[in-house]
Amino acid sequence: MENRINSILELTNKEKYVVINQAIYKGTNYFLVARLTDDEKDLTGDIKIVEEKLKDGILGIELVKDVKLIELLTKYLGPQE
């Protein structure tokens, strides 16, 4: 798994997110991401958990919507005590 923490992901709609944390679960990469402002100098407060997907040979991300999976991933991606 490539370390993507602190890297910036740009979506097709031009929104940019910084990877705060990452984890592998059942062979799939998941990222905790925070949306950046347009000037990339601050965070907007929009936090998401996304899944890395390979589609048509292109690596991308998809929003995780399964509530149980989000709860599980939050334990690994959230702040550590």
N, C-alpha and C positions, 0 to 999 in steps of 0.2 A: 504494500500500500504506500503510495506516495504521500508524503506529509504535505497537506494543503493548508495547515493552520497559518493564519495571517495572509493567505493569498486572497486575491479579489476575483470573484466570479461575476461575469457580465452576462445577463440574460438577453434573449433576443429582443425584448422590449427596452433594452438599454439600461435597465435597473442594475445597480451594482451592489454586491453583497460581499462582506468579508467573512472568511471562515474563522470562527472562534474556537471550535473544537471539532474533533472527528472521531468516529468509532466504526468498527466492523462488527456486524451482527449477521450471522448465517451467511457469511461470504459476501455481503453487500456493504459498501461504504456509505456511511451517513454523516452528514455535517450539520452542526449548529451554526447558522449564519445570521448576520445582522446587516440590515440594509444601510448603505452609505448615502450621505447627502450627495447632490449632484456634483459638488466640488471635491468630494471624497475626503473631506477634512473632519467629518463627524458622523455619528450614527443617528439614524432616525428613530430608533426604538422599535422598529419592525424586526422581530426575531422569528426565525423559522427553523424547522428541521427538514432537511431535504435528503433525498436519496440519489446517489450517483447511478446513472443509467447509460447504457450503450445502445443507441438506436441508429440503425442504418450506417453503422461505422463511425458515428459521431458521439463523443462523450458529452453528456449533459446532466442536468439535475431535474428532479421532479419533487414537488412538495409531498411530504408524508401526511396522509390524511387519516390513517387508521389510529383511533384514539388509544387503543391498548399498546400499539407499537410506539406511539409517542411517549406514553407513560414509561415504558421500559427504557427507551433510548434516553429519556431525560435523566435517568439515574446515572448513565455513563457520560452524557454530554454536558450535563449541568455542572455548576460549581462544586468543587470537591472540598469537603470539610477538613 
